[in-house]
Amino acid sequence: MRRFLRRGAWLTIALAGLWPGAAEAQGYRLRLDSRVQRVTYRGLTMDSIPVDEVVTGPTGGPRTPDDFAVRCPAGRAHCFFFRAGPELTGGPMVTTADLTLWGVGVRGLSIRVNGRLGLDLDGDETWPGTDPAMQLIEAYAEYAHRQFTVRGGRQLLFHRLGITGFDGGRGIVRLGRSGLEVDGYAGLGLARATALTPTSPVLDPLDEFQPQSRQIVAGAAVGYHGRTWDARVDYQREVDRDTRNFVSERAAIALDFRPIPRWSFTAGLDYDLANTWVGNADAAVKYTAPWITVTGGLRQYRPHFDLWTIWGAFSPVPYHAAEAAAFVRPIRSLELRGRLERYTYSNTETETPLVDVDDDGWRLGAGASYDLGRSWHFDAGYREEYGPGASSHGFDGLVTWLPTTILSITGYGSTLDRPLEFRFNEASVDVLGVEAEWRPADQLRLAIGGARYWESRDRPDAAAFDWDQTRLHARVTLLLRSDTDGFRLPPALRTRPRAGSR
Amino acid sequence: MRLRSRSGLLLVIGALAGGTAMAWVTRDRFDHWQHRELFPSCVGCHAGAAEPNASLWPAQTNCADCHDGTIEERVDWAPPAAPRASNLKFTHQSHAEEVLRHSADSALRCSACHTEPGADRMQVRPAVVRSCLDCHGIREAHLEAPDSACVSCHVPLVQAVRLTRTDVSRFPAPATHRAPGFYEEGHGDQARVGDGGVAASCATCHARDFCTECHVDAPEVPAIQALQPDARSLAHRAELRAPASHEDPSFVFRHGEPARREAGRCATCHTQESCLGCHQASPTVALAMHTPAPGRGPGARVERKRPPSHGLDFSDQHADVASARPQSCGACHARSQCLDCHRPNAADQSPGYHPAGFLTTHPAAAYTRDQSCADCHNQSQFCANCHVSAGLGSTKGLRGVGYHDAKAEFLLNHGQAARQNLESCVSCHSERDCLTCHSAVGGRRFNPHGPGFDPETLRRKNPSMCTACHGTTVPGD
């Protein structure tokens, strides 16, 4: 409890520190978003019994007397098995403050801060992402001029190579009206996809190799923006500060070509200069009209690992996929969609005569949305996925009712079967939930909801278990802004994925 | 039935109103032609047209001399109490002085204005505008007269204090107002006179209030400020019209450059709100515009719309476009909107980027990476951390405990699965687990290197990686 109070005090201090600056600035926007939920999850607990207590089960395999299938490694005195783990309850609450200041005395100068306070109200920190409690996602000052932009501080860079976080500087120069721009940046890097340094103990739950100091990140890019095409070429390297070894060295290109109205060709590729292989790549042709969007494309996916891990040397192979998707709006109120992808892994050059593993798979989804007047919205879809490791198939559906323009009530449900390939585990999940959102003002949004999960993890021994639970959640989003800011809270439900779209 | 009675009532009211109006018209018009034999001179009745301090109208008793009910029927007429409301600067007295200076034939001079050319003296009608123009040397039609000509006969609207708003609304529009481009550029060029002045022709019919119906930059435009405020000018409704340049479908994407180059032009019709409606991510672009304020136009209403290029599946398929031209996204989208999806929120009860209940359903998507999980989720912080809590993490070394029990000899034959789904392996297994067998110094020396492995380059880039398995005797050194 004391810990919770201490963290709450930190949040208060942080917000209090932000507020006076905002109030004095010519223009500001501060979005506070706080979400909390109560959720349980249940895993497994490894157990063992002496070899001589093992019995033979009905199918001839070794089992415990209470019918758990066991594995008895050769030469060991004990056999191992997994029981259903305890139900772990988490109460993650995450408050995000997103502040932008402008008009701070110098025209073109703005300041941006995005920070997050994450707490597990149950105190056990069983939920991922809540440790450490305070995380500074971004905090930088930017000076934007017609011909250049400079930025200093903690920042995230979104580009073809993914999301790169670093503490440092970035400069962008736009070369007149040529459409060319040159981008360069350097700083001390953050761990991939997190606001933490790679040396943080939080990032080492398995006690693995970990760098001793933060890496230096540096990169450059050249972009062209024209009437019919845009392109950007990126180069980025990360270097260990202590050993001067590379942590990564990659280049990428992204292209968006629009030769004729409604048709576009997009493509991208990243190349790993250290492993000398192509990482992710894709190319797609898209036809876009007000009533239809059709996409067809090819892509390759290969994971990327930093070079301070050994995983790159294990030669992860890519898969190659062909995909097609269509979104059709035959009438204004109806949207139909479908997606299909087929993929095949490259040859792994391994011999595994005793284990048969799939090397290809597919994904498909289909769905429909329908608006009945302005008050009712229906969405339903089916998706199915079959591939190495796991498969799944199931339905999703939701109904949204807007009795007024400021209140929406959504009921949703889904059913899913999810068999695993490498473990006896035929999970099925049924969900029914409801969520209400109230937006009494442009600056305030409140939401509350709950869902009932019926989950069954079936397998042919005593390790099968049911795990039903009720999840509750609440959300408050508050927008404080100056008079010069036209931003309003966008509808919260706009990012709800449409059933069957993925 | 109710409808029928209402219709009848309307008809009665209409008939009464129409009859009253007709009667008024009949009484009001004096038939000069019928009286042509009685009045040899205009000034006999309209003495004020020639003599200062005399009345322009005959006395009521003058009519009653004949219209006494015996000689002629009585008439109900009285001279107007005040001059007719108009924006004319003309007065009969001033004209009379000019007339007397040139000729004593006042009757002739009256007919010069009040009859059509060639008509009899007593075929009187309100002043013939063409005659005014001719005398004043104006060759063009009335509403096509040059700017300087208006002041010959008219006072500015603000001085025509007896005109009502309804009167103003009846002002005819000159032909110039219908010319192509008049609303975009034309009217400004015509309105500007000298250094900070405004054309008299504009001021004749308009006042500052009219301009501020549209002009956001009204306080900064000298020609508008040269006009006096007058609410009656709002009788003419002005509507903002998008210039032709805005009709180009690509204008929404291409307006940045002209906006930077000529921000003043945009500021004519747009307030900061116009920019901020879309440019939520970069509010500084709006600084060149004015904020809404009294004395300024409300500005064009800009509605934030999903661009056609986004199609219907853009939320799923925007990576390449966003990578190729990131600044385009930044024009409309606040950075926090990207972070809503591209940063994991531990407390988010999905629906966000993932469907509701994705935690339960994620293995199928994660095994073969439908999307790149690692772009948003740190493998260690998010995946391994949670798997350890769920009892799935391999925290005590590789002991062959048999989690993968659906494949009997998975430990010995996991190579294909591992190379296909290495990220999934890493979400539960540590490097130490793999080095149990795959180390060249402390393990069983199973070679993990497979297709695409480039030892030379890797060793050059990061030799420490090699020593993790090979110790100090890295092959090729």
Interface residues (C-beta under 8 A of the other chain):
Chain A: G27 R29 R31 R35 V36 Q37 V39 Y41 R42 G43 L44 T45 M46 A69 V70 R71 P73 R76 F80 F81 F82 G85 L88 P92 M93 V94 T96 D98 T100 W102 G103 R107 G108 S110 R112 N114 G118 T126 W127 P128 G129 T130 I137 E138 A144 R146 L156 F158 H159 R160 G162 I163 R177 E181 A191 R192 A193 T194 L196 V202 L203 D204 P205 L206 D207 E208 F209 G223 H225 R227 D230 A231 R232 D240 T243 N245 F246 V247 E249 A252 A254 L255 D256 R258 P261 S264 T266 A267 G268 L273 A274 N275 T276 W277 N280 D282 A284 K286 T288 P290 I292 T293 T295 Y301 P303 H304 F305 L307 W308 T309 I310 W311 G312 A313 F314 S315 P316 V317 Y319 A325 F327 R329 E335 R337 Y343 Y345 S346 N347 T348 E349 T350 E351 T352 P353 L354 V355 D356 V357 D359 G361 R363 E385 G387 P388 G389 A390 S391 S392 G394 D396 Y412 S414 L416 R418 L420 E421 F422 R423 F424 N425 A427 V429 V431 G433 G449 A451 Y453 E455 R471 H473 D483 T484 D485 G486 F487 P490 L493 T495 R496 P497 A499 S501 R502
Chain B: P249 S250 R254 E257 R260 Q272 E273 C275 L276 G277 Q280 S282 P283 T284 A286 L287 T291 P308 S309 H310 G311 L312 D313 S315 D316 Q317 A319 D320 V321 A322 S323 A324 R325 P326 Q327 S328 A334 R335 S336 Q337 C338 L339 D340 C341 H342 R343 P344 N345 A346 A347 D348 Q349 P351 G352 Y353 H354 P355 A356 G357 L359 T360 T361 P363 A364 A365 A366 Y367 T368 R369 D370 Q371 S372 A374 D375 C376 H377 N378 Q379 S380 Q381 F382 A384 N385 C386 H387 V388 S389 A390 G391 L392 G393 S394 T395 R399 G400 V401 G402 Y403 H404 D405 A406 K407 A408 E409 F410 L412 N413 H414 G415 Q416 A417 A418 R419 Q420 N421 L422 E423 S424 V426 H429 S430 E431 R432 C434 L435 H438 P448 H449 G450 P451 G452 F453 D454 T457 L458 K461 N462 P463 S464 M465 C466 A468 C469
